[in-house]
């Protein structure tokens, strides 16, 4: 039999784990979006350089 205190501690630990996992997921999503944005930015820069060279 677990006490009320043990149950409360277990609930707080579970909530902290869930919050940590959500933050990890959010960081991964932001990193992916950032990488995509950097690639698009570099592609635009190269295209601009090519246009300048052709002119």
Number of C-alpha atoms within 10 A of each C-alpha: 4 6 8 9 9 11 11 11 12 12 12 12 12 12 12 12 12 12 12 12 12 12 12 12 12 12 12 12 12 12 12 12 12 12 12 11 12 12 12 12 12 11 12 12 12 12 12 12 12 11 10 9 8 7 6
